[in-house]
């Protein structure tokens, strides 16, 4: 049961955003820029980073939603997402993405500079400054989103179909602030 009264029956961050559209607007804008805007990293890679951080933060709503979007946008689909959650060091992802996932994990774990070793490994794997910047910002933003969802004890669907539908909605409509379309 959520810690606050929410004026709708939607789970996770979706319910919170429908409850407070004034705060939803900037959060959805940020999600849209980070996950669907112009970037060197593909939308699938960015969604995988977001879902991996959410998995590390033990936020099943965000891990499920963004994992489903990543699965729809990356080679290997759900198997790749599951392998990344289990162990990104052995997941079937390119070395550059593997190195960026390491950076994302460091951001998730501690609010301090990412290690020189992780940055060097990312550069050696072909990551550029923008890749490193975007990874750090996605990881940091998802720590915020995850805490928003988890700390207010929002409802968490357990049916895979919920997350598959959320992925279709996000892929089809993006991250918006409309009453119907809001879904991070």
N, C-alpha and C positions, 0 to 999 in steps of 0.2 A: 504494500500500500504506500503510495507516495507520501512524503512528509508534508506536502502542502496540498490544498484543495485545487484541483485543476478542472477547468470548466469544459472539458471534453473527454472523450474516452480513448484518445490516441495514446499509444505507448511511447516510451523513450523520449528523445529530444523532440520528436514530432509533437507530442502532447504539450511539452513545455513551450514550444514555439507558437503553437496555435493559441495557447493561453496568453502569451506575451508577444504579440506581433511586433511591438516596438523594439524589443530586444532581438527578435528573430531576424529582422531585416539586416542589421549589420553582421550577425553571425552567418546567415545564409550567404551574404555577399562575400564574406571571407572564405567560406567553404567553396563557393563557386570559383573565385579567383585561384585558390590553391589547387583545387582538384580538377577543374574543367577549363580554366583559362589557358592562355598561350604559355607554353613552357617547353623546355627541351625534353624533360621527362614525359613519357606518354601519360594519358589519363589513367590507364590501367596501372602503370607503375606507381603513380601518385596515390591511387585508391588502395593499392597493396600496402604502401607505407602507412597510410591512415589506418587501415584495418589491422596491421601488425602492431602498431602502437596501442590501438584499442584493445587488442588481444593481451598485450603485456600489462595493460592497466586493468585487466579483468572487467571489461565493460562489454558484455555480450551483445547489447543492442547495437553499439557502434561497430564492433568487430563483425557482427553478422551482416549489418546493412552494407558497410563499405567492402567487406569481404565478398558479398554477392555482386557488387558493382565491379570490383576487381576481377572476379571470376568471369564475368561477361566480357571483359575487355583485355584479358591477357591470355597468352598461349598456355594451354594446360588447364584453364578454367579452375574449378573448385579444387582439383587435385593439387594445383600449384599453390593455391591459397592455404590449403591444409598442410602441405609440406613446409611452407614458409612459417606457419604458426608453430609447427613441431620443431623445426630447426632451420633457420634461414641459411646457415652455413652449408647445408646439403640440399637445399631446395633447388628445383630446376629453374633457376632464374639466372640471367646474365651476371657475370662477375661485377659489373658496375652497380647493378641493383643490389646485389648481395652486400657489397661494401656500403651502400647507402642505407640499407636496413640496419647495418651495424651502427652507423651514425644515429639513426632514428632511435635505436635501443638505448644508446648512451644519453640522448636527450630525454627520453622517457624516464630513465633511472635517476638522473641527477641534474639539478639546475646549476651546471658549471660548464666550463668550456669542454667541447668535444675533444677527445684525446688526439694528440698529434699523430699517433699511430693510425687511428681510424681515418683521419683526413688523408694521410699519406696513402693508405690502402685504397681509398676511394679514388684519389688522383691516379694512382698506378693502374686502376681498373678502367680509367677513361673518364671519370667524373670531372666536370668543370665547376667553376665557382658557383654558377647558377644552380647546378644540380645539388651541390652541398647546401647552399642557401635555402633552396626550396624544401629540401629534406628536413632541415632543422626547423623551418617554419611550420611545415605540415605536422611534424612530431610535436612541437610545442603547442600548436593550436589544438591538436587532438587530445593532448593532456587536459586542456581547458574544456573541450566538448565532453570528454569522458567524465570529468569531475562534475560537470553540470548535470549530466544524466544520472550518474551513480550516486552522488551525494544527496540528491533529492528523492532517491529510491523510486525512480519511475518504473512503470510496468515494462517487463521484458517478454516479448513473444518467444515461444519455444518452437513454433512451427517454421520449418525451412521455407514454406510457401510465403510467409509474411516477408521475409528478406528478399526472396526472388521478385516479389511484386514491388517492393521498395526499389530494388535495382532497376527494374523496368521503368518505374516512374522517374527516377533520377536520370537515367540515360535518355529517356524521352523528353523530359521537361527541364532538366538541370536543377540547379539549386536556386529556388526562388522564394519569394516571401508571400505568395498568394495563400489564402486560407486552404485551398485544396492541394496546392503543390508543395507546400512546405515539407521538406523531409531531408534532414541531414543524417 
